[in-house]
Amino acid sequence: MAKILKAVVSIAACLLIFVAPGISTAATKESVAQSKQDVKAAGKLLDSWHGEGQLLEQAQQKLAEAIKLDPQNYFAFKELARLQVMAGYINGRNVRNGIYLYMVGNYSPGTLDAAEALVRESIRINPGFAEGYVYLGYIQMEQTKLDDAAKSLTQAEALGTDDPWLQLNWASLNNARGEFSTATARWQRVLKSGTSNKKALSSAYGFLIDSYKQTGDTDKVLALYKERIKLRPTNAWLLGDYAEYLGATLGRNDEAIEQANAALKIMDYGVGRRILAYALYRKWADMVAQDAGNDAEKYFQSALAIDPRLEQIMAYGGSEPAGAPLAKALSTRKGVSIDSRGEDGSTALLLATNLNRVKLVQALLDLNANPNVLDRNGWTPLLSAADEGNAEIVSMLLAKGADVRAKKGGWDAAAFAERKGNSELAALLKKRAEDTK
């Protein structure tokens, strides 16, 4: 993807110079018409993109030709900005707006600045280009410039547009501000709008799925997944995500294995193989719990052939909502330490604590998980539970011998609880620390 990105940046710089104010940009009717066709074709390629580099290359060629034919084609610059963002995307990350977390992307250096320059060029050419302001608002969200994003989206509304991404970008902004009911209403509005934009519809489904996952509304999550897959049946990433939810959250591992295999038939990708491996490990653990004997081992061996890192499986698989049977089977049947660490030094117990999975924390403690193992950043489960304000998990950890005097950066558990305004929990922890002197 880096090669594509460099090419896009180079083209973007040349094009912006070429259409600088004061330079003649006349085009014939025929070239204008062909330019529009090229942009439309490029847009379809970008809408169908799921990580395939060749699609971006094809779209890039069409957009470059479109701007060559008609340097005033403002749609072409907006689509080139989209391409820039896609080519430079690396992965997602959570950022904080006050007490609220929201997700943006990590990008190759210069990606968002170049994309912003391109979309601003589209607006310079046509100041009434509402869709340009819609995409500018998206870029500003990715730059974590929430106030600027709001101004751009407000301008798009003032100009008037039926672009479904206006509602989607507003919803993302609402979500980042903690305005969850407003965000949900906007996502639902897109689904009811009658738009034919499959990418926008899929995004609305995705945001609603994540929202209902947080509230634990399983029936709505499953229904939305099915509708989204019906809309985009050849999206391997979507099928893989569905498989992970079925297995890791619901423990429906036969279905998870089926969906993961379907995803890998469409595209052989690393995340899909990991999802399949974890589903196979969980299936093995379920059969071990049912005392299925040799029949279970074939699932273990199939999983092992895909991902043999059993310590990682323990840490990450054992911390999933449906991870307790897997943690137990790995510990009792394969001798894998319950305190195995993931890549960041976290144990299953610490990860489960971070995610406030109360029943799972208790199950791991019952398997003799050590409540005093630190990760690489100095967090212990007790410090994390105090920081989360989870008094129930704090009590569980203390009952199993968690060190109430452990500190991170000079702060003990009581200090973390007090920092978050949990005075009762802080008082309990202070008293426990006094009693252990």
N, C-alpha and C positions, 0 to 999 in steps of 0.2 A: 504493500500500500504506500510505502514511503516514496517509491519511484513515481507513482501516480500523483501523489501530493506535490512533489517538486515540480512536475510538469504543469499541474494546475496553477501553482503559485507563479510560475514563469509566464504562463499564458495570461493569467489575471493581470500581472504587472504590465505586460506589453499592451493588452487591450485597454487598460485604464489610461495609458499614455496616448494610445491611438485616438481615443474618443475625447481627449482633453478639450475643454471649452476653447472655441476659436478655430478648431480644425473642421473643415468641411466633411460632412458625413452623409452626403446625398446618396440615395439608393433608388434603383428603378423599381417599378411596381412588381416586376417579375422576381427580382432579388428579395424584395420585402416578403412576398408570398412564400418563396422557398425558405427564407429565414424562419418564418412562423412555423412552417412544417417541420423544419429541423429542431426547433425548440420543443414542439409538441412531442416529437419522437424521443428527444432526450429526456423530457419529463416522464414519459412512460418507462423508460429504462431506469431512471432514478426511483420511481415508485415501486418497481419490481425488485430493487436491490436488496439482497440479504447478506452482503459481505463479499460478493463476487467481484474481483478486481476487473475482469474483462468488461463488465457492464459499465463501470465508471469510465473505462477507457473509450468505449463506444460513445457514451454520453458526452464525454469531453470533446471528442472529434466533431460531433454534431453541433455542439454549442460554439466551438471555435469557428466553424464554418458559418453558423448562423450570424455571428457578430461580424464576420468578414463581409457577408452579404449585406447586412444592415446594422451598422454600428449604433443605431438608435433603438435597437430592439431591447427594450428594458426588461422584458420577460427573460431574455437570454442571460442577462447579468444576474438576475435573481436565481435562475436555475444553476448558474455557475457557482453562486454562493452556496447553494444546497450541496452541489458536488464537492465543493471545498470542505464543507463540514463532514460529509460522509467519508471522504478520503483521509481526513486527518484524525478521525475518531479512533481512540485506543480502547478505552473501557469507561465504565461508570464510576462515580464517586459520590459520596454523601457530603453535603455542605450544610452549614447551620445558619439559619436566620432567626436570631434570638433563641427561643426554646424549640424551634421547629427545624427538622431535618428535611432536606429535599435532595433529589439526585440531579446531577449534571454530568457532563462527560470530561474525561481526560483527553487532551488532544496533542498532536504533534505541535511543537513551537510555531507560532505565527498563524495557525489555522484560523482561529476566530477573528483575528485582526484582518486577515486577507478577505475572509467571508464578509465581514462588516463593510470593508471598502467596496466590494462588489455590489452588495445590496444597496449601499448608499449611492453608487453610480446609477443604479436602476431608478432610484428616487430622484436623482438630479435630472435625469433625462425626462422623467414624467413625475412631477411633484404630486400629482393626484393618484399615484399608483398605490392603492390601499394594500394590495397583497405584498408590496415591498415593505411597508411598515409592519405587516403581520410577521414577515420573516425576520425583519430587524429586531422585533420584540423577542423572537425566539433566540436569536444570537445573543442578545443582551441578557436573557435568562441564563444562557450557558456561561456567560461572562460573570454571572452573579451580580449583575447590575439591575436589581429588581425595580427600583424607581424609574430608571430609564426605560425598562421594558414596559412598565405600565403606561408611560407617556407615548411610546410608539404604538401600543395596542389601542390606546384611546384615540390617537390620530387615525388609525385604520378604521375604527368605528365611525368617526366623524366623516371620513371620506365615503364610507359605505362599501360593504363587500359581503358576499355570501360564502366566502372562503371558510370551510370548516375549521381550518387551523387557527382562525381568530379565537373561536371558542376553546379549542384545545390549549392554546398558549395562555389564554386567560385562566383556564382551569389549573394549569401548572403553576401559574403565579399565585392563584388563590390557595393552592395546596401548600406552597412554600410559606405563605403567610398564616397558615393554620386555619384558613377559611374552608374547612373540609366539606361542609354541606353545600356551599356555593360551587366548589369544584365538582362535586358529584353531580349537581344539577346541570352544569355545563357539559360534562361528559355524556350524560344521558340525552341532552339536547342534540348533540351531534348524532347519536344513534337514531333519534327520531326525526332528523332533519330531511331524510330522503336523499342525502348526498350519495353520489356514485363513486366518490373517492375512497377506494378500498384501503389505502394506507391510512387515511384519517380515521375511518371506521375502526380499523384494527387497533390504532393507537387509543381510541376511546374505550374499546373493549379492554385493552391492556391496563389502562389507568383504573378502570372500575374493578377489574380483577384484583389489582393490588390493594385497592381500597377495601374491598370485601374480605380479602385475606386478613387485613389488620383487625377487622371486627369479628372474624371467625365465622362468617356466614358461608358455610361450605356449599349449600345448595346453590346460592347465587354464583359463587365462584365456578362451580362445575358447569352450570348452565351457560355462563358467559364464555368459558373456554370452548364449549361445543359450538357456540355461535361464531366465535372468532376463527376456529379451525374450519368451519364450513365456508367462511369468507376467504380464507387463505390456506387451502388444504395442502399445498406443496411447500409450506414454510417449515423447514426442518427445525429451526430454532423454537418456533411456537409449539410444535409437537414435543420437543424435548422439555420445554418448560412445563407443559401439561404433565408429562411423565414424572417430572421431579415433584410436582405438587401431589400427584396421586400417591407416589411412594413415600417421599420424605415427610409429608404432613399427614396424610391419611393412612399410610401403611397398606395401601391397596397395590401390592407389589406385582401381582400378575398383570394387572392393567398397566402398571408403570413399565414393566418389561416390554409389553406389546407396543406401547406408544414410543418408547425409546428406540426399539428396533425399526419402527416405521420411520422415525426421524432419520436414522442412520441409512436407511435405504434411499432416502432423498439426497442426503449429503453426509459424507463421512467426516465428522468434525470432532475435535477434542472434547468439548463440553458434552456433546452427545454420548461419547464413549464413557465419560465419567458418570453421567446420569445412569446409563445402563449398568455399569459396574456396581454402583451403589444399590440399585434396585435388585440386582442378583445377590449381593451380599445380604440385603434385608430379607429376601426370599429364603436364603439359606438359614438365616437366624430364626425366621418363623418356623421353618421345618424342624430345626433343632429343638425349639421350644415344644413342638408337637411330638418329639422323639421319633422323627421320620427315618432315622438311621442313614444307610448308605445313599438313599434317594436325595438327601439334602446335600451331600458332598459335591455332587455334580454342579450345583449352582455356585458353590464356593470356588470350585476350580475354574469355572467359566469366568467368574468375577476376577479371580486372581490373575488370569491370563490378560485381562484388560488393565487392571490397576493393582499391582502387588504391594503397594505401600500401606501395609496394615496399620502402622502407627497413625498415618493420616486418616485412614478409614475410621479408626477408633475416635480420634479427636473430632473430626467433622461429621461423620456419619452418626457417631454416638451422641452428638449434640442436637440432632434434628428432632422435630416433634415426635416422630415415630422411631426414635433411635435407641430406646432402652433395650429392646430385645437384641439388637445388633451388638450393643456394648457388652451385654451379658454373654452372648455367644462367643464373641472374640476373646473375652477374658477367660471364660471357663473352658472353652473347647480348643482355643488356639494359643493360649498363653500370652495374649497381647495385654500389656499393662493398661489398666483403666486410666492411668495418668499419662498416657502417651500424648505427645505434643504435636500440634499442627505446625505449619510453616512459620507462624508468628509466635510460637511458644505457648499457645493456648491449649489447655486440656478441654475435654468434653464438658467437664464440670464448670469451668470458667465460661465457656461459650454459652452453655445452657443458662447460667446465672445472668450473663449479659443480656440474654433475650427473655428473661423473666419466665422461664419454663419451669414452673414450680414442681409439678409432678415428676418431671424428668430429673430435676436436681435431686429430689428425694431418692429416685431410683438409682442414680449414680452414686449417691452417698451410701446407699444400702449395698452397693457393690464395692464399698471401701475406697471410693475415690478420695484422694487426699485434698482437704480443703485449704491447704497452705502452699500449694504449688503456684509460683509466680510465673507470669508470662514475661516476654522480653522487655516490656515496658514497666514492669514492677507491679502489675495488678494481681491481687489475689481474689478468689471468689468473694470473700467477705467485704473487701474494699469495694468491689464492683456492686455487690448487693446493696451496700450502704449508699453508694452513689446513685443507684437506681431507686432508692427509697423503698426497697422491697423487704418489709419487716418479716414476712413469713419465711423468705429464704434466709435472711439473717439468722433467725431462730434455728432453722435447720442446720446451718453451718456451725453455729456456736455449739449446738448439741453434739456435733461430731468433732469438736476440738479445734475449730478455726481460731487462729491467733488474733485476738482482739487488739493487740498492741502492734501488729504489723503496720508499716507505714510505706507510703509512696510519696516521694518528694516532700517528706516531712509531715505529711498528713496521715492521720490514722482514720479508721472507719467512722468514728464519731465526728471527726472534722468534715468528712465527705458528706455525711448525712446532714450536718448542720448547714453546710454550704448550700444544699438544695432546699433548705427550709423545713427539714423533717426534725423538728425539735424533740418530739417524743422518742423517735428512734435514736437520735443523738444522745439523749439522756440515758436511755437503756444501755447504749454502748459504752458511755463514760462510766456508768456504775459497774458494768461488767469488767472494764479495764481496771477500776479501783479494786474490785474484789479479787483480781488475779495477781495483784502486787505481792 
